[in-house]
Amino acid sequence: MYYKNLKDKLNKKKATIAVVGLGYVGLPLLIQFYRKGFKCIGLDNDKNKISSFSENKFEDVFFSSIFKKKTKHSVNNLKKITFTSDYSLISNVDIIIICLPTPVFKNKKPNLKIIDSSLKQMSKFLKKGQLISLESTVSPGTTNRLLGIFLEKKKQFKISEDFFLVYSPERENPVIKNLNQKFNFYNTPKICSGYSLKCANLGVLMYSKILKTIIKTSSTKNAEMAKMIENIYRATNIGLVNELKMLCHKMNLDIHEILKLADTKPFGFTSFTPGPGIGGHCIPIDPHYLIDEAKNYNFDLKFVNEAMKTNENITKWCINEIEKIFIKKKINNKKLKILFLGAAYKANIDDLRESPALKFFKYFSKRKIKFDYCDPHLPIIKENDFFKSSIKLNYDNFNNYSAVILLTDHHIFNKKHILKNSKLIIDTRGYFSNYKDKNIYSI
């Protein structure tokens, strides 16, 4: 009965959808359901965010772009969506989609406290006939181990009979603008799995109402592991090119030119770009979930571990190389004034999470070396005890700095203007790899 009722509601678009966690993953998802005709509730503990969304006010560039750009998941007016921090509204919905962060503790152990807390808050408002879909990145087995046990033991539900459980990992890309991307939110294939075949079928039906291609798998563990492999693939390959970057530097070779040469091979090679470190909510975090899970099977993920260490060490290496350049140029620390270009963890986004730029800022702050940063996408940085505002992008002022250090290669930065107005350029991204100039140092 419950299965058929929910299936009918989805087919008729009569199901009410609640998305828990309105960040880079949850918000586009919520809007897409709304655009496709579903009644929607957006739930987040951040009351300032709820207030601004309710009033169609968006200080964040990413959120603003979702609403205002004519993309596959944009919309002009959100007043028919209920934005709230009140978990009691869960009792009014048919489907709950959890899009909450899964960070790690300082010791790199998985931290599922945010999901656990959310489950506790919604617990007394859950009812028979509902479906929960988890989109957060977790280690294999977590969906059944955490949510399955919670629903069956805590709530006494019979999963697949009177309640349904789905796992469908997110694949959202937090870009500010659609920079001629082939794949976007709508046409990126989405993996979907369920606690049982009935659960998986409902999940596939639900997501097929808003997305182009749904890939069904028979196991939640398969879907969880696939997401892990996607992100670990990137993390380990970035670790590889970061290590090769350090070797090429010692050999006085240009890693960026070499990677371009290797990339001319039309098969058997995928190019990854080295930089000053890794950032974001996935690459620095997710591999540690699988490293920890592997220990439960008495297996040591040595290769992945080493790649993660390399990605952490590259930031220290870059800082060390920068200081060597200052010594070589005989720039006294007391007279030194640095301009860092970019703060986001990668180009053309406004996301500061785990950005290597923060490590640079904190290091030079401790050294009491004067510096500013310029990132038009991140006008203000508030990170624990660190607070700083971006200077305006005015190339005429670049000459006031002893060195300009490029940390993020935003498209908004003009190479020729930077080169013309800077005394010394230190490039951590290969942004100036095509330029041969004595004032450019590539690290």
C-alpha positions in Angstrom: 0.0 0.0 0.0 2.7 2.5 1.0 4.8 1.7 -2.0 2.0 2.1 -4.5 0.8 5.4 -2.8 4.2 7.0 -3.0 4.7 5.7 -6.5 1.4 7.3 -7.6 2.2 10.6 -5.9 5.6 10.8 -7.7 4.0 10.0 -11.0 1.3 12.7 -10.5 3.8 15.1 -9.0 1.7 15.2 -5.8 4.5 14.3 -3.5 5.9 16.9 -1.2 9.7 17.1 -1.1 11.9 18.3 1.8 15.6 18.9 1.2 17.6 19.1 4.4 20.8 21.1 4.0 20.7 24.1 1.6 24.2 24.3 0.4 25.9 23.7 -3.0 24.2 20.3 -3.2 20.8 20.8 -1.6 19.7 24.2 -3.0 20.0 23.3 -6.7 18.2 20.0 -6.0 15.4 21.8 -4.2 14.9 24.3 -7.0 14.9 21.6 -9.6 12.0 19.8 -7.9 10.2 23.1 -7.6 10.7 23.9 -11.3 9.3 20.5 -12.2 6.1 21.1 -10.3 6.6 19.5 -6.9 5.6 21.2 -3.6 8.9 21.9 -1.8 10.3 22.6 1.7 13.9 23.7 2.2 15.2 23.0 5.7 18.5 24.4 7.1 19.7 25.2 10.6 21.2 28.5 9.4 18.5 30.9 10.1 20.2 33.8 8.3 20.3 31.7 5.2 16.6 30.7 5.6 15.6 34.4 6.1 17.5 35.6 3.0 16.2 32.7 0.8 12.6 33.5 1.9 13.0 37.1 0.9 14.8 36.2 -2.4 18.0 37.9 -1.2 21.3 36.2 -2.1 24.5 37.6 -0.9 26.4 34.5 -2.0 27.4 34.6 -5.7 26.8 30.9 -6.2 23.2 31.0 -4.8 22.4 34.2 -6.7 23.6 32.6 -10.0 21.3 29.6 -9.5 18.3 31.8 -9.1 19.1 34.4 -11.8 20.9 32.6 -14.6 19.0 30.8 -17.3 20.3 27.4 -16.5 18.6 24.1 -16.2 17.9 24.6 -12.5 17.3 28.4 -12.3 14.1 30.1 -11.1 13.1 33.7 -10.7 10.8 33.5 -7.7 11.0 31.2 -4.7 8.1 32.5 -2.7 6.1 29.2 -3.2 9.0 27.2 -1.6 8.8 27.0 2.2 12.2 27.8 3.7 12.4 26.8 7.4 14.6 25.7 10.3 11.6 23.9 11.9 11.9 20.2 11.7 8.3 19.6 12.6 7.4 20.3 9.0 8.9 16.9 8.2 5.6 15.4 9.3 4.0 17.1 6.2 6.2 15.7 3.5 6.5 12.5 1.6 10.2 12.5 0.8 13.2 13.8 2.8 16.5 14.3 0.9 19.5 14.7 3.2 22.3 16.9 1.7 24.4 17.6 4.7 28.2 17.8 5.0 30.3 14.9 6.1 33.6 16.4 7.4 36.4 14.7 9.3 37.7 15.3 12.8 41.2 16.7 13.4 42.6 13.1 13.5 41.0 12.6 10.0 38.4 10.2 11.3 34.9 10.4 9.8 32.6 12.9 11.5 28.9 12.0 11.0 27.7 14.2 13.8 25.8 16.6 11.5 23.8 13.8 9.9 23.2 12.1 13.3 22.0 15.3 14.8 19.6 15.9 11.9 18.2 12.4 12.2 17.5 13.0 15.9 15.8 16.3 15.2 13.5 14.8 12.6 12.9 11.6 14.5 9.6 12.3 16.1 8.2 13.8 13.0 8.8 10.8 10.7 5.8 8.7 9.7 5.0 5.6 7.7 4.9 5.9 3.9 7.8 8.3 3.7 11.1 8.0 1.9 14.5 9.2 2.9 17.3 9.7 0.4 20.8 10.4 1.5 23.1 12.3 -0.9 26.0 13.0 1.4 29.3 11.3 0.7 29.9 8.4 3.1 31.9 5.3 3.3 30.4 2.0 2.0 27.9 0.6 4.4 27.0 3.9 6.1 23.5 4.3 4.7 22.3 0.9 6.0 24.4 1.0 9.1 23.4 4.6 10.2 20.0 5.3 8.6 18.8 1.7 8.3 19.4 0.9 11.9 18.0 4.3 13.0 14.7 3.7 11.1 14.3 0.0 12.1 15.4 0.1 15.7 14.6 3.7 16.8 11.5 4.2 14.8 10.3 0.6 14.4 9.7 1.0 10.7 9.8 -2.0 8.3 12.0 -0.7 5.5 10.7 -1.5 2.1 7.2 -2.1 3.5 6.1 1.0 5.4 9.2 3.2 4.9 11.8 3.5 2.1 15.5 4.3 2.1 17.6 5.5 -0.8 21.2 6.4 -1.3 22.1 8.7 -4.3 25.5 10.5 -4.1 25.6 14.1 -5.2 27.5 15.2 -8.3 27.0 18.9 -8.1 29.7 21.2 -9.4 30.0 24.5 -7.4 30.7 26.8 -10.3 29.6 30.4 -10.3 29.0 30.6 -14.1 28.4 27.9 -16.6 31.8 28.1 -18.3 30.9 26.2 -21.4 30.6 23.0 -19.4 29.5 19.9 -21.3 27.8 18.5 -18.2 25.6 20.4 -15.8 23.2 19.6 -13.0 20.5 18.4 -15.3 22.4 16.2 -17.7 25.1 14.7 -15.4 24.1 11.0 -14.9 23.0 10.3 -11.3 23.6 7.0 -9.5 20.7 5.8 -7.4 20.5 2.8 -5.0 18.1 1.6 -2.3 17.9 -0.5 0.8 15.9 -2.9 -1.3 14.6 -3.2 -4.9 11.4 -1.4 -4.0 13.4 1.4 -2.4 15.7 1.7 -5.4 12.8 1.8 -7.8 11.1 4.7 -5.9 14.4 6.5 -5.9 14.9 6.1 -9.6 11.4 7.2 -10.3 11.8 10.3 -8.0 15.1 11.5 -9.6 13.9 10.7 -13.1 11.3 13.4 -12.7 13.9 16.1 -12.5 17.1 14.8 -14.1 17.9 13.4 -17.5 19.7 10.1 -16.7 19.5 7.9 -13.7 21.8 4.9 -13.2 20.3 2.2 -10.9 22.5 -0.1 -8.9 21.5 -3.1 -6.8 23.4 -2.0 -3.6 23.8 1.1 -1.5 27.3 -0.1 -0.9 28.0 0.0 -4.6 26.7 3.6 -4.9 28.7 4.7 -1.8 31.9 3.1 -3.1 31.4 4.6 -6.5 31.3 8.1 -5.0 34.4 7.3 -3.0 36.3 6.1 -6.1 35.2 9.2 -8.1 36.8 11.5 -5.5 39.8 9.3 -4.7 40.6 9.1 -8.4 40.9 12.8 -8.4 42.8 13.1 -5.1 45.4 10.5 -6.0 46.0 11.8 -9.5 46.4 15.4 -8.1 48.8 13.9 -5.6 50.7 12.3 -8.5 51.1 15.5 -10.5 51.9 17.5 -7.3 54.8 15.1 -6.6 56.0 15.3 -10.2 55.8 19.1 -10.0 58.3 19.1 -7.1 60.6 16.7 -9.1 60.4 18.8 -12.2 61.2 21.9 -10.2 64.4 20.2 -9.0 65.2 19.2 -12.6 64.5 22.7 -13.9 61.7 21.5 -16.1 58.3 23.1 -16.7 55.7 20.6 -15.4 52.8 22.5 -17.1 54.4 22.4 -20.5 55.2 18.7 -20.0 51.6 17.9 -19.0 50.4 19.6 -22.1 52.7 17.4 -24.2 51.5 14.3 -22.5 47.9 15.4 -23.0 48.3 15.2 -26.8 48.0 11.4 -26.5 44.4 10.7 -27.5 44.1 7.6 -25.3 45.4 6.2 -22.0 46.1 9.6 -20.4 44.0 12.1 -18.4 45.6 15.3 -17.5 45.4 16.7 -13.9 46.7 20.1 -12.9 49.2 20.6 -10.0 48.8 23.5 -7.7 49.5 24.9 -4.2 47.3 22.3 -2.4 43.8 20.7 -2.6 40.6 22.2 -1.2 36.8 21.9 -1.3 34.4 19.7 0.5 35.3 16.5 -1.3 38.9 15.9 -2.3 40.7 16.7 1.0 38.0 14.9 3.0 36.4 11.9 1.3 39.5 9.7 0.9 39.9 9.6 4.7 36.4 8.0 5.0 37.6 5.0 2.9 41.0 4.9 4.5 39.1 4.5 7.9 36.6 2.0 6.5 39.4 -0.1 5.0 40.8 -0.6 8.5 37.7 -2.5 9.4 38.7 -5.1 6.9 42.4 -5.1 8.1 43.4 -3.4 4.9 45.8 -0.5 4.6 45.2 1.9 1.7 48.9 2.9 1.4 48.6 4.4 -2.0 45.7 6.7 -1.2 47.4 7.6 2.2 50.6 8.6 0.4 48.7 10.7 -2.2 46.9 12.6 0.6 50.2 13.2 2.4 51.6 14.6 -0.8 48.6 16.9 -1.3 49.2 18.3 2.2 52.9 18.6 1.8 52.7 20.5 -1.5 51.4 23.6 0.4 54.4 23.5 2.8 56.7 23.0 -0.2 55.2 26.0 -2.0 55.7 28.2 1.0 59.3 27.1 1.4 60.0 27.8 -2.3 58.4 31.3 -1.9 60.7 32.1 1.0 63.7 30.9 -1.1 62.7 33.3 -3.8 62.6 36.2 -1.3 66.0 35.3 -0.1 67.4 35.1 -3.6 65.8 38.5 -4.5 67.2 39.9 -1.2 63.8 41.1 0.0 63.9 41.9 3.7 60.9 40.5 5.6 60.4 43.9 7.3 60.0 45.6 4.0 58.1 42.7 2.4 54.5 43.2 1.3 52.7 40.5 -0.5 49.5 40.5 -2.7 47.9 37.1 -2.9 45.7 36.7 -6.0 42.8 34.3 -5.3 41.6 32.7 -2.2 39.0 30.1 -3.4 40.2 26.5 -3.6 39.9 26.5 -7.4 39.2 28.8 -10.3 35.9 30.7 -10.8 34.1 29.7 -7.6 33.4 31.4 -4.3 34.2 28.4 -2.1 36.8 28.8 0.6 36.3 25.3 2.2 39.7 23.7 2.9 41.4 26.1 0.5 45.2 26.0 0.6 45.1 29.9 0.5 44.1 29.8 4.2 47.3 28.0 5.1 49.3 30.7 3.2 47.5 33.5 4.9 47.9 32.0 8.4 51.5 31.2 7.9 52.5 34.7 6.8 50.3 36.2 9.5 52.3 34.3 12.1 55.5 35.5 10.5 54.0 39.1 10.8 54.6 39.7 7.2 52.3 42.3 5.6 50.0 41.0 2.9 46.7 41.6 1.2 44.6 39.3 -0.9 42.4 40.0 -4.0 39.6 37.7 -4.9 36.5 39.3 -6.5 34.5 36.1 -5.7 35.4 36.2 -2.0 35.2 39.8 -0.8 35.4 38.8 2.9 37.1 35.9 4.7 35.9 35.0 8.2 37.6 31.7 9.2 37.9 31.0 12.9 40.3 33.6 14.3 41.2 35.0 10.8 39.4 37.9 9.3 40.3 39.9 6.2 38.7 41.8 3.3 39.7 41.5 -0.3 41.2 44.6 -2.0 39.6 45.8 -5.2 41.0 44.4 -8.4 43.0 47.5 -9.5 46.1 46.5 -11.4 47.6 50.0 -11.0 48.1 49.2 -7.3 50.0 46.0 -7.9 53.3 47.9 -8.0 52.9 48.7 -4.3 53.7 45.1 -3.5 57.0 43.4 -3.3 55.5 40.3 -4.8 52.2 39.1 -6.4 51.6 35.4 -5.6 48.9 33.7 -7.7 47.1 31.1 -5.7 43.8 30.8 -7.7 43.7 31.2 -11.4 40.3 32.9 -11.8 39.4 33.8 -15.4 38.7 37.3 -14.2 42.4 37.9 -13.7 44.1 39.5 -16.7 47.6 38.1 -17.3 48.9 41.0 -19.3 47.8 43.6 -16.7 49.3 41.5 -13.9 52.6 41.2 -15.7 52.7 44.9 -16.7 52.1 46.2 -13.1 53.9 43.7 -10.9 57.5 43.8 -9.7 57.7 40.1 -9.0 55.2 37.3 -9.8 55.2 33.9 -8.1 52.9 31.5 -9.9 51.7 28.4 -8.1 49.2 27.3 -10.8 51.1 27.5 -14.1 48.9 30.5 -15.0 51.8 32.2 -16.7 53.4 29.1 -18.1 53.3 30.5 -21.6 55.2 33.7 -20.5 58.9 33.9 -20.3 59.9 36.7 -18.1 62.7 37.2 -15.5 60.1 38.5 -13.0 58.0 35.4 -13.1 58.8 32.5 -10.9 56.8 29.3 -11.3 56.6 26.9 -8.4 
